[in-house]
Amino acid sequence: MGYAMWAIVVVTLGLLTGPQTFVVTDAGTFPDKAKCETAMSEGLRTGLDNDPELKAAYHDGYRQYVCVRVEEIGAAHGAK
């Protein structure tokens, strides 16, 4: 296994549109899950204050933020 990289991902799910996800590119990537989660927590505490609509969606459960490990090409599929 090579270098580990983690990123913050936003997940939403619409009744008619289905799942939508996107990476929070402004935050960058992180070498481990703990650092990703720390940055995500700090960002949620400060960043959502600037957008009441996003803040409400997050607190009501319509918008979730998760740390996801970035897959190396073929790593999850058994390639060597």
Buried (B, 14 or more C-beta within 10 A) or exposed (E): EEEEBBBBBBBBEEEEEEEEEEEBEEBEBBEEEEEBBEBBEEBBEEBBEEEEEBBEBBEEEEBEBEBBBBEEEEEEEEEE
